[in-house]
Amino acid sequence: MKPEALRAALLSWYDGHARDLPWRTGPAQGRGGLRSDPYRVWLSEVMLQQTTVPHATPYFLKFTARWPTVSDLAAAPDDEVMAAWAGLGYYARARNLLACARAVANDHGGVFPDTEAALRALPGLGPYTAAAVAAIAFDEATNVVDGNVERVMARLFAVETPLPAAKPELKSLAAALVRDERPGDWAQALMDLGATVCRPKSPLCDRCPLTAACAGLATGAPETYPRKSAKAARPHRHGVAYILTRGEEVALVRRPPKGLLGGMLALPTSDWREARWSDAEALAAAPAAGDWQGAGEVDHVFTHFSLTLRLLRAEGDADDVIWTHRRDLDALPSVFLKAARAGLSNLL
């Protein structure tokens, strides 16, 4: 199938099967000249990095209700935005979100630049997001390649090079299909095809508009693409989380601004290391003197390592902590919320 015929087949499919998403202008509206709001496109793309659409959607709706414009978001206190982000993970994204919003508000009058190159110059806005916003909001013919698009290209052309080494080849194959005609719809059509039909497992090839062109399907095993290199074992670390209570209040701390979970509220913890913490070490690292008692442990998996947190609980007081009522802990990052719930579970 020639590129033009392939494009026509996919865009025709998209016209009838586009997902209804709160940040999206549908294909019919787009053909009528209505473009998507760049703020909403940008916000959704940042949220969707490493996060599924069903998980990100309620966060998107809450953010846009609370901060309906990029200038509103730029004016928001850091703590409020970080708390609203809690549960989405990858908290560096929230810090980058604020940096970008403030640059748009302060340096561009609250209006997003309308080219990929100018968007790329904004702080915290990477090449993928710049390409996506330029294509979807401004109809620039950019090459928008996410994991869904990589999978479609790998199967469509039966690319044998395993990921991640295949990324440049997959990006080049996708670039060869970009045209000035409906670039925003084209980018979203590829994403939708990968998300709903050309799925990671059990692809629905009988529903795909590109079967006649798919070299991966011709092999009889399209689900084996993209090829993947063997994964290295995920390292495991150990730490201690301290649940210090004062009646109905729990002691929290603010993590350093940089690094994992930077700037977020958290339970006090020891360092996280390969070796388990002995009783003596765990007590020595406690944030305050007290009758520390074991309260179980929790496991959590991050992208690059897994973690076991041993839980110690005590009633007492401490300096340099943020006392927070037990009912207000939901804004904690998931690892600390999990630890707090487990450590407090047998208290009335």
C-alpha positions in Angstrom: 0.0 0.0 0.0 1.4 3.4 -1.0 1.8 6.1 1.7 -1.1 8.2 0.4 -3.5 5.2 0.3 -2.3 4.2 3.8 -2.9 7.7 5.1 -6.3 7.9 3.5 -7.3 4.5 5.1 -6.2 5.5 8.6 -7.8 9.0 8.5 -11.1 7.6 7.2 -11.0 5.1 10.1 -10.2 7.9 12.5 -13.2 9.9 11.3 -15.5 7.1 12.4 -13.6 5.8 15.5 -11.9 8.8 17.1 -11.9 8.6 20.9 -14.1 11.1 22.7 -11.6 12.8 25.1 -12.1 15.9 27.2 -9.1 17.7 25.8 -9.7 16.8 22.2 -11.5 18.6 19.3 -13.1 15.8 17.2 -12.3 15.3 13.5 -15.5 16.8 12.3 -15.0 19.9 14.4 -11.4 20.1 13.1 -12.5 20.0 9.5 -14.8 22.8 10.4 -11.8 24.9 11.4 -12.1 24.5 15.2 -8.7 23.8 16.8 -7.9 22.3 20.2 -7.0 24.6 23.0 -3.1 24.4 23.3 -3.3 24.6 27.1 -5.6 21.6 27.3 -3.5 19.6 24.7 -0.3 20.4 26.6 -1.8 19.6 30.0 -3.2 16.3 28.8 0.1 15.2 27.1 2.1 15.9 30.3 -0.4 14.0 32.4 -0.5 11.0 29.9 3.3 10.4 30.1 3.6 7.1 31.9 -0.1 7.2 32.8 -3.3 5.7 31.2 -6.2 7.8 29.8 -8.7 6.4 32.4 -6.3 7.3 35.2 -5.4 10.7 33.9 -8.8 11.9 32.9 -10.2 12.8 36.3 -7.0 14.7 37.2 -7.3 16.6 33.9 -10.9 17.5 34.7 -10.0 18.7 38.2 -7.0 20.7 37.0 -9.0 22.5 34.3 -11.9 23.2 36.6 -9.5 24.7 39.2 -7.0 26.3 36.8 -8.9 26.9 33.5 -6.1 28.8 31.8 -2.3 28.4 31.7 -2.0 31.8 33.5 -4.3 30.5 36.3 -2.0 27.5 36.7 1.1 29.7 36.6 -0.2 31.7 39.5 -1.0 28.7 41.7 1.2 28.0 44.7 3.6 25.1 44.2 2.2 23.2 47.2 -1.3 23.2 45.8 -0.3 22.0 42.4 1.9 19.2 43.8 -0.9 18.1 46.1 -3.4 18.1 43.2 -0.9 16.0 41.2 -0.5 13.4 44.0 -1.4 10.0 42.6 -0.3 10.6 39.1 3.3 9.7 39.9 6.5 10.9 38.2 6.5 14.1 40.2 9.2 15.8 38.2 6.4 16.3 35.6 4.5 18.5 38.0 7.5 20.7 38.6 8.1 20.9 34.9 4.5 21.7 34.4 4.7 24.7 36.7 8.0 25.9 35.1 6.5 25.8 31.6 3.2 27.4 32.7 5.1 30.3 34.3 7.3 30.8 31.2 4.2 31.0 29.0 2.4 33.4 31.4 5.5 35.6 32.0 7.3 35.5 28.7 4.6 34.9 26.2 1.6 36.8 27.6 -0.2 33.6 28.6 -0.3 32.4 24.9 1.5 29.3 23.8 4.0 29.6 21.0 2.5 28.1 17.8 5.5 26.3 16.3 7.3 23.1 17.4 10.7 25.0 17.6 9.3 27.7 19.8 7.4 25.2 22.0 10.6 23.2 22.4 12.3 26.2 23.8 9.9 26.3 26.8 11.3 24.9 30.1 10.2 21.4 30.9 8.6 20.8 27.5 10.3 17.9 25.7 10.5 17.1 22.0 7.5 14.7 22.0 5.2 17.2 23.8 6.3 20.1 21.6 5.5 18.0 18.5 2.2 16.9 19.8 1.0 20.4 20.8 2.3 21.9 17.5 0.4 19.3 15.5 -2.8 19.0 17.5 -3.3 22.6 18.5 -1.6 24.5 15.6 -1.9 22.0 12.7 1.9 22.0 12.1 3.1 18.9 10.2 5.3 17.5 13.0 6.3 13.9 13.7 4.5 12.9 16.9 5.9 9.5 18.1 4.8 8.0 21.4 4.8 4.4 22.5 1.6 3.7 20.6 3.0 5.1 17.4 6.2 3.1 17.9 4.2 -0.1 18.2 2.2 0.7 15.1 5.3 1.4 13.0 7.1 -1.7 14.3 4.2 -3.9 13.3 3.4 -2.2 10.1 7.0 -2.5 8.8 8.0 -5.7 10.8 11.0 -3.9 12.3 13.3 -6.6 13.7 15.6 -4.2 15.7 14.6 -4.5 19.3 13.6 -1.5 21.5 15.1 0.8 22.6 17.7 0.6 19.8 14.9 0.7 17.2 13.6 4.1 18.3 15.4 6.2 15.6 14.3 3.7 12.9 10.7 3.8 14.1 10.7 7.6 14.3 12.1 7.8 10.7 9.4 5.4 9.4 6.7 7.6 11.1 8.2 10.8 9.7 7.9 9.4 6.1 4.1 9.3 6.6 3.7 12.9 7.8 2.0 15.4 5.4 0.6 18.9 5.6 -2.9 17.5 5.2 -4.6 17.1 8.6 -1.4 16.7 10.7 -3.2 17.0 14.0 -5.8 14.3 13.0 -3.0 12.1 11.7 -1.1 12.2 14.9 -4.2 11.4 16.9 -5.3 8.7 14.5 -2.0 6.9 15.0 -2.3 7.2 18.7 -5.9 6.0 18.7 -5.0 3.0 16.5 -2.2 2.0 18.8 -4.3 2.4 22.0 -7.5 0.7 20.8 -6.7 -1.7 18.0 -2.9 -2.3 17.7 -2.7 -3.0 21.4 0.4 -4.3 23.1 -1.2 -7.6 23.8 -3.9 -9.3 21.7 -4.0 -6.8 18.8 -7.5 -6.6 17.2 -6.2 -7.0 13.6 -9.6 -7.8 12.3 -10.6 -4.2 13.1 -7.5 -2.5 11.7 -7.8 -0.4 8.6 -4.1 -1.1 7.7 -4.1 -4.9 7.5 -3.4 -4.9 3.8 -0.2 -3.0 4.4 0.9 -4.7 7.7 4.1 -6.7 7.3 3.9 -7.8 11.0 0.5 -9.3 10.3 1.9 -11.1 7.3 4.4 -12.9 9.5 1.5 -14.5 11.4 2.7 -13.1 14.8 2.1 -9.3 14.9 1.9 -9.4 18.7 5.7 -10.2 18.8 6.4 -6.6 17.5 8.0 -4.4 18.6 10.9 -6.7 19.4 12.4 -6.0 22.9 15.8 -6.4 24.4 15.9 -8.6 27.6 15.2 -6.5 30.6 17.7 -6.2 33.4 16.5 -7.2 36.8 15.0 -4.3 38.8 17.1 -3.5 41.8 15.4 -3.7 45.2 15.9 -1.3 48.1 14.9 -1.2 51.8 14.0 1.7 54.0 12.1 2.6 57.2 9.0 4.9 57.3 8.1 6.5 60.6 4.5 7.1 61.5 4.6 9.6 64.3 1.2 10.5 65.7 -0.1 13.3 68.0 -3.7 12.3 68.6 -5.4 12.4 65.2 -2.5 14.1 63.6 0.4 12.6 61.7 3.9 14.1 61.3 4.9 14.7 57.6 8.0 16.3 56.1 8.7 18.0 52.8 11.1 16.1 50.6 14.0 18.0 49.0 13.0 19.9 45.9 15.1 17.7 43.5 15.2 14.0 43.2 12.6 11.3 43.4 9.3 12.7 44.7 11.0 16.0 45.0 9.1 18.7 46.8 6.3 16.4 47.9 4.9 15.9 51.4 5.9 12.5 52.8 6.3 10.4 55.9 9.7 10.8 57.5 11.9 8.0 56.2 15.4 6.6 56.5 17.6 6.4 53.4 16.7 3.7 50.9 19.4 1.2 50.3 20.1 -2.4 49.3 20.6 -3.8 52.8 17.7 -4.2 55.3 17.8 -1.8 58.3 18.6 -3.4 61.6 16.5 -2.5 64.7 19.3 -0.3 66.1 19.8 1.5 62.8 16.1 2.0 62.3 15.7 3.5 65.8 18.8 5.7 65.4 17.3 7.3 62.2 13.9 8.0 63.8 12.7 11.7 63.6 12.0 11.9 67.3 12.5 10.0 70.5 9.6 7.7 71.3 8.4 4.2 72.0 8.7 3.1 68.4 6.8 -0.1 67.6 6.7 -2.2 64.5 3.6 -1.6 62.3 4.3 -4.0 59.4 5.8 -3.2 56.1 4.7 -2.2 52.6 6.1 -2.9 49.1 6.1 -0.4 46.2 7.4 -0.5 42.7 9.0 2.5 41.0 10.1 2.6 37.4 13.8 1.8 38.1 13.6 -0.1 41.4 11.3 -1.7 43.9 11.1 -0.8 47.6 10.2 -2.4 50.9 9.4 0.1 53.6 9.5 -1.2 57.2 6.9 0.7 59.3 7.6 2.0 62.8 4.9 3.9 64.7 5.0 6.0 67.9 2.9 8.6 69.7 4.8 11.8 70.5 6.0 15.2 69.3 8.8 16.5 67.1 10.2 19.7 65.7 10.5 20.6 62.0 7.5 18.4 60.9 4.2 19.3 59.4 1.3 18.0 61.5 -1.5 16.9 59.3 -4.9 15.4 60.3 -5.4 11.7 59.4 -8.3 12.6 57.1 -6.1 14.9 55.0 -3.4 12.3 53.9 -4.9 11.6 50.5 -2.6 14.1 48.8 0.4 12.0 49.7 2.3 10.3 46.9 1.0 6.7 46.6 4.0 5.1 48.3 3.6 7.2 51.5 -0.2 7.0 51.4 0.1 3.2 51.2 2.5 3.2 54.2 0.4 5.6 56.2 -2.8 3.6 55.7 -1.0 0.4 56.6 0.6 1.8 59.7 -2.5 3.4 61.0 -4.9 0.6 60.1 -5.3 -0.8 63.6 -5.8 2.5 65.3 -9.3 3.7 66.1 
